[in-house]
Amino acid sequence: MSKLLLGGLAAFLVLASAVLWMLRPGSQRVEGSVAPDFALSDPQGKTHRLHDYAGRWLVLYFYPRDNTPICTREACRFRDDIGVLGDLGAAVVGVSMDDARSHADFSRKYQLPFPLLSDPDGRTAADYDSLLNLGWVKFTRRRTFIIGPDGRIAARFDKVDPAVHVQEVAHALRKLQRAAQ
């Protein structure tokens, strides 16, 4: 076989394996399991840990990149409905692989009232099954977790439509809170 044909075949196999990996079934982080701990910094250098939110509800959302259209829409929806989520006793925290400076600019530009945490190596995203690792490039997947006051994953959202996602999260929080009573 020619080198060109072998190179094309190798490229096809890499691409096909990446697509199959992306389409693989769900993960080990199921509802009811203990939420993985994390220690991530916000733009001011403050380290946030899971146990900082013990005893209250936490909406932990992962997103690919600051200042992209869909991620901006999602962050602004959380911003616009922060009062609803706060009334439900929930804190909101966003996580991506962007650095602190990017988070600071993004947060300031859109006046986000919740922390954005930097996960530069994607370790926390991986712990939450929210890392897309294609070998040469890594991205944070758009996923949201509601973590209960007990530190367990109470709800998981793998398919996120930013247009309605915050309403889905609020609805799930209300349902979870009614069930806990």
Helices and strands as residue ranges (DSSP letters): H 3-22, E 39-41, E 47-49, G 50-53, E 57-62, H 69-80, H 82-87, E 90-96, H 100-110, E 116-118, H 123-127, E 131-133, E 138-140, E 143-147, E 153-157, H 165-180
